[in-house]
Amino acid sequence: MSRPGRKSGLNLPRMRRPRASALHGANGSERVKACRIAAGLSCLSACLVLAGCTGAPQPPAPGTESAAGMTTPGAAVASPAPPATQSAATSPVPAAPVVQERLELQLDTPWAAVFLPDGTAVISERGTALLKTVRDGRAATLGKVPGVAPAGEGGLLGLALSPQFDADHYLYAYLTTQDDNRVVRFTVDAGAGGSLSMGLPQTVFSGIPKAGTHNGGRIRFGPDGFLYVGTGDAQRREQAQDPTALGGKILRLRADGSPAPGNPFGNAVYSLGHRNVQGLAWDDTGRLWASEFGPDVDDELNLILPGANYGWPEVTGAPHRAGFQDAKVVWPSTRDSSPSGLEITGGIAYLGALRGERLWAVPLQAEEAGTPVAYFTGEYGRIRDVIRAPGGSLWLLTNGENPDFALVLRPLH
């Protein structure tokens, strides 16, 4: 389900809540419950602390925004379950990011970026199906990926660099065709004078359902060497709970597209119950985290476990429902988030917010998440992706700025 945004066809935030919602066909008693929750939200918006926090909320640091309107599992906004026991005192405050450079690259709806070993950035453009390269702050066109059928939220989406790039030169891409969403790979080779050229794409994995919205699209190689693929439910909600369907999942594949060994269901599926996965990243200890759009409430940051069910469409957020995995951070209002690209560095998860038009920084402590802090609210528009560059800086890609640009943040660690 899409929500209105600044530009049609853009991925918009997806937040989760229990199915007992009037917007999801609740009965009368459920509507009363939903109204009570909404009333509680208005009261909480002035002074909200994460579940388990003690004492008065701390004021935001200069140039930041506190996590008003946000909860972690156990908060009353998500469900009436008891609060978590984690104290806010255990969560470090993220260092304020500083914009080092703004690159006016004249991009058209960029979706993802990777860095080649020589430091060249490669950026996908969703609607044009073009791959752009960036060297020394200047953009050039690498080529157009054939077979892409852009429409709505579909097009040329995620990128992932082969872990063996020095040997195989493969760049992987998630794209929308006339028939499906799929993962392809092609070579990127350096020629005379450092010029780059791309080979013809080879299909690695196909048959992922497509629609005007909820196409997923984030791909990334994990520390185990396998390719992780975030898919959307393609507006067919029932798929998310079906472990044999590809929609609403995180997939785990070998580099050739075959299911990775040890997957929990004996196929390509790694986790299920997702609505529209947008970001994938691993923390310093190898834990996988994912950002995900909610419907009209409950955008999420999830800790991903093999075989775990994240609830969609039965539940959203953190309702403490048996059989479902609670989100670690829940944004009750999609105005504040719509989390897309995700990067983790120095124990902090950085999420680009589309509708929220800001950068969220969430400190991570083992399997829990601390208080989110917002930066650059409303300053640079919609932020589609967050990418760690060689040298430790972060790149932010904007969306819908006509044309779009990249922000380079000073290394934080």
Summary of the structure (lengths in Angstrom):
residues: 413
radius of gyration: 20.1
end to end distance: 38.2
largest distance: 70.2
contacts: 1552
relative contact order: 0.18
helix: 9%
strand: 38%
